[in-house]
Amino acid sequence: LVVVVRRDLNLSCGKLAVQVGHAVHSAVAACPADLREEWEGDDESKLVVLQAETLEEFTAICRHAEEAKLAFFVETDSGVNEVDPETDTAVAIGPAQGSQIDVVTGHLRVYRSKDEERIKELEERLRQAESRLSSERDGAGDEHSAA
């Protein structure tokens, strides 16, 4: 089961959790009992949350799921708190075989908030700066030992 969340909405952590929960509940509740039991009993079954960067990408994913004849359930928010009324926030795709869902979502990244993305970017820049500093120190030490 894969849930794709719209990252462009900048949902708070709590709102994101609620939207994913509603989407998963809808998907599992609508699933035929035999398929649900098979999915729940499968040690390989997973729940993955991925991100769509824009409404257009989100809409294309829903359309692709429909074309692939996969069960999918769009979570539409009532707009009480963070988003406008009738805003599509998440889509659950499945349960189905991972290879079937990958055809639709395999190109997407695991969901990360924009703050998490910024932290990862800064951590990488810090690693690069530390590496350059270490190389410069090693080079300066080589110059002194050669003298």
N, C-alpha and C positions, 0 to 999 in steps of 0.2 A: 504494500500500500504506500503510495507516494502522495504527499501533500505539497502543492506548489502555492506559495504565498507571494502576493504582490509587494515587492520591496519599495516601490515608489510611494506607498502610502505612509511610510515611516511609522508603523504601528508600534505602540509601547510593548514591552515584554508581556505584560498581562493581557493586553488585547490580542496579541499574536497567539498566545497560548489558548485563549478562548476560541478564536477563529479556527485554529488547527483542531481543537477538541470537537467543535461542532461539525467540522468537515469529516473527521474520522468517524464520529458517531453516525452521521448520515450514511456514510459509505458502508459501514459494518451493518447497520440496522436494515438497510435495503438489500443486502447481499443474501442470496438464497442460502438456506440453512446448510446444505451439503457443502457448498463452496466455502462458507464461513468456517465450518468445522475443519475442513481440509486446510484452510489458510491458518487458523489458530493452532492446529496441531503440527504444522510444518516448522521444524526447528530453524529453517532458513527464512521464515517470514520476518519481514522487517517493516518498520515505519520510518520513512525518510522524509525530511522537510527540505524542500528545495526553494529556490527563489526565481521569480520572474521580475525582471527589471522594470517593465512598463505594462500598462494596460494592454497595449497591442500584443506584446509577447504572451501575456496571460491568455488573451482571447485566442491567439493562434494555438496555444497548448490545448485549450479546451476543444477547439475545432479538430485538432489532430487526434485527440483521444476519441472523439466521436467518430471520426473517419476510420480509426483503428478498431471500432466496435468495442471499446473498453467502457466499463461502467465508470462514470465520473459524476461528482456531486459538487456543484459550485456553492460556496458559502457566501450569501449576500447579507451584509450587515444592515441593521435597521437604522443606523446613523444616530443613535442616542448620544454617544460619547465622542469618538475620535474622527469618524469619517462621515461623509454625507449619506443621507438615506439612500438605500438601494445600491450601495457600493459593493461590487464583487471583490472579496478579500482573499479567498483561498479556494482551491479546488483539490478534492481528494480523488485520486485515480486508482481504481482497483476495488477490492483485492483481485489480483491476477498474477500470473507468472512474471517474475522480474524482467525476463527478456521481452515480454510483450509491452510492459510499461516503459522499458528503456528506449523503445522505438520512439516514444513520445517525449520522454524527459531526460534521456541519456546525456544530452548536451548541457543540461542545467547544473548550476553550482549549488552546493549545500547552503542553506539559508544562513546568512550572517547579517546582523544589523550594520548600518553604515558606521556606527561607532566601532564595532568589532573590526570592520574592514580597515578603518583608519588606524586602529591599534596595530593590526598586522602589518600595515604599510610602515608605520613608525618603527616597529620592531625590526623589520628587514633593513630599513635605513640605518638603524643603530648597529646591527650586525656588520653591515658593509663598512661603516665608519670605524668600528673597532678593528676590523680586519685590515683596513688601510693604515690605521695607527700602529698596529702590531708590525705590519710590513715595514713601515717607516722606521720604527724603533730597531727592528732587526737590521735594516740597511745602515742605520747610523752606527750600530755596534760593529758591523763589518768594517766600516771605514776606520773606526778607532783601532780595531785590532790589526789592521793592515799597516798602520803608521808606526 
